[in-house]
Amino acid sequence: MNNQKKRIEITGWLLYPIAVGSSAFIHETNGMRRTSTVLSLEVISQTEIRFETRNTNYCLHLAPQEANCVQNEVVTA
């Protein structure tokens, strides 16, 4: 990941699987976030996904109901 980009830590759940080459859609307690194009991603654990977009490095902490589904929600196309 590019260390010169801004870094954001968020907690939420995926609305759609994360796919390299597409935007990520994440539901947070205060609304929905759509990112710029995902360039790379890494599943750290069942409750954490790190991914890089064109503008930002994200650390997504999955809400408890999503943590059990993390393997089904990440697509590395």
Order of alpha helices (4+ residues) and beta strands (2+ residues): beta-beta-beta-beta-beta-beta-alpha-alpha-beta
